Amino acid sequence: MKKFLLVALFLAGGVFVSSCASVKSPVMGLIYTDVKAPEAVTSNAGKSKVGTAMATSILGLIAQGDASIDTAAKSAGITRIHHVDYHSTSILGIYSTFTVTVYGE
């Protein structure tokens, strides 16, 4: 019985360390991640409009949403993109979000 519990504990620990609900991030925290970073920049001037798109994940088992640049641009009626940023959040690898923000005209 002790061997079974040890193996179960080892496997459960592996699940938490592997961050099943991981998101794109330049740095990753094991317990908590809240990172903003640049994604892309163009030569188009101006940034009067801002559009966002988001996807979420729970335990890496359920994931939903559309965090594409195209969706973010369409949400604000942007036709000329100036730059794109993203924001990723993860709590213990259990719940994660990924948000794309598009700036442009």
URQUIUR-V352486 format. One record per pair of residues at least 12 apart in sequence whose ideal C-beta (glycine too) atoms are under 10 Angstrom apart, sorted by the first residue. I is the first residue (numbers start at 1). GAP is how many residues later the second one is. D is the distance in whole Angstrom. If there is no record, write none. Layout:
i = <I I>
gap = <GAP GAP>
d = <D D>
This chain:
i = <15 15 15 16 16 16 16 16 17 17 18 18 19 19 19 19 19 19 19 20 20 20 20 20 20 20 20 20 21 21 21 21 21 21 21 21 21 21 21 21 21 21 21 21 22 22 22 22 22 22 22 23 23 23 23 23 23 23 23 23 23 23 23 23 23 23 24 24 24 24 24 24 24 24 25 25 25 25 25 25 25 25 26 26 26 27 28 28 28 29 29 29 29 30 30 30 31 31 31 31 32 32 32 32 32 33 33 33 33 33 33 33 34 34 34 34 34 34 35 35 35 35 35 36 36 36 36 36 36 36 37 37 37 37 38 38 38 38 39 39 39 39 39 39 39 39 40 40 40 40 40 40 40 40 40 41 41 41 41 41 41 42 42 42 42 42 42 43 44 44 44 44 44 44 44 44 44 45 45 45 45 46 46 46 46 46 47 47 47 47 47 47 47 47 47 48 48 48 48 48 48 49 49 49 49 49 49 49 49 49 49 49 49 49 50 50 50 50 50 50 50 50 50 51 51 51 51 51 51 51 51 51 51 51 51 51 51 51 51 51 52 52 52 52 52 52 52 52 52 52 52 52 52 53 53 53 53 53 53 53 53 53 53 53 53 53 53 53 53 53 54 54 54 54 54 54 54 54 54 54 55 55 55 55 55 55 55 55 56 56 56 56 56 56 57 57 57 57 57 57 57 58 58 58 59 59 59 59 59 60 60 60 63 63 65 65 65 66 67 67 67 67 67 67 68 68 69 69 69 69 69 69 70 70 71 71 72 72 72 72 72 72 72 72 72 73 73 73 73 74 75 76 76 76 76 76 77 77 78 78 78 78 79 79 80 80 81 81 81 81 82 82 82 82 83 83 83 83 84 84 84 84 84 85 85 85 85 85 86 86 86 86 87 87 87>
gap = <44 45 78 14 15 76 77 78 13 76 42 75 14 41 71 73 74 75 77 37 38 39 40 41 72 73 74 76 35 36 37 38 39 40 41 42 69 70 71 72 73 74 75 76 35 38 66 68 71 74 76 12 32 33 34 44 63 64 65 66 67 70 73 74 75 76 13 15 43 62 64 72 74 76 12 61 62 63 64 65 71 73 12 60 62 61 60 62 65 61 62 63 64 60 62 63 59 60 61 62 57 58 59 60 61 55 56 57 58 59 60 63 53 54 55 56 57 63 51 52 53 54 55 49 50 51 52 53 63 65 48 49 50 51 45 46 47 48 30 44 45 46 47 61 62 63 29 41 42 43 44 45 46 60 62 40 41 42 43 44 62 38 39 40 41 42 62 39 34 35 36 37 38 39 59 60 61 35 37 59 60 34 36 57 58 59 31 33 34 35 36 55 56 57 58 28 30 34 55 56 57 24 26 27 28 29 30 31 32 33 53 54 55 56 22 25 26 28 35 51 52 53 54 18 19 20 21 22 23 24 25 26 27 30 33 49 50 51 52 53 15 19 20 21 23 24 33 34 35 47 48 49 50 12 13 14 15 16 17 18 19 20 21 22 33 45 46 47 48 49 12 13 17 18 33 43 44 45 46 47 12 13 16 41 42 43 44 45 33 39 40 41 42 43 33 36 37 38 39 40 41 36 37 38 33 34 35 36 37 33 34 36 33 35 32 33 34 34 19 21 30 31 32 33 32 34 12 15 17 31 32 33 30 32 29 31 12 13 14 27 28 29 30 31 32 27 29 30 31 28 27 25 26 27 28 29 27 28 24 25 26 27 25 26 24 25 21 22 23 24 20 21 22 23 18 19 20 21 16 17 18 19 20 14 15 16 17 18 12 13 14 15 12 13 14>
d = <9 9 8 8 10 7 6 9 7 8 8 7 9 8 7 9 4 9 8 8 9 5 3 7 10 6 8 9 9 4 6 5 5 8 9 8 6 9 9 5 6 6 4 10 8 7 9 6 6 7 10 9 9 9 7 9 9 9 4 7 6 10 5 7 5 10 9 9 9 7 6 10 6 10 8 9 10 4 9 8 9 9 10 10 9 10 9 7 9 7 10 10 10 9 8 8 9 8 6 9 8 7 6 7 10 6 6 4 8 10 9 8 8 8 5 8 9 10 9 7 5 8 9 6 7 5 8 10 9 9 7 6 8 8 7 7 6 8 8 8 4 6 5 7 9 9 8 8 10 7 4 9 10 10 9 9 8 4 8 10 10 8 6 6 7 9 8 9 10 10 5 6 5 9 10 6 7 9 7 10 8 8 6 9 7 5 9 10 9 4 7 9 4 6 8 10 9 9 8 8 6 9 10 4 6 5 9 9 10 9 8 7 6 6 9 9 6 8 10 6 7 6 8 9 10 8 4 5 7 4 3 8 5 9 10 9 7 5 8 8 9 9 5 10 6 8 10 10 9 6 7 5 8 8 6 5 6 8 8 4 4 9 9 6 10 9 7 5 8 8 8 6 9 9 9 6 7 4 8 10 4 9 10 9 7 5 8 9 9 7 7 5 8 10 9 9 9 7 5 8 8 7 6 8 10 8 6 8 9 8 9 8 9 10 8 8 9 9 8 10 9 5 7 5 7 10 7 6 10 6 10 6 10 9 8 9 8 10 10 9 5 7 4 10 10 9 5 10 7 9 8 10 7 9 8 10 10 9 6 8 4 7 7 7 5 5 6 7 4 9 8 5 5 7 9 8 5 8 6 7 5 7 9 9 8 5 8 8 7 7 5 7 5 8 7>
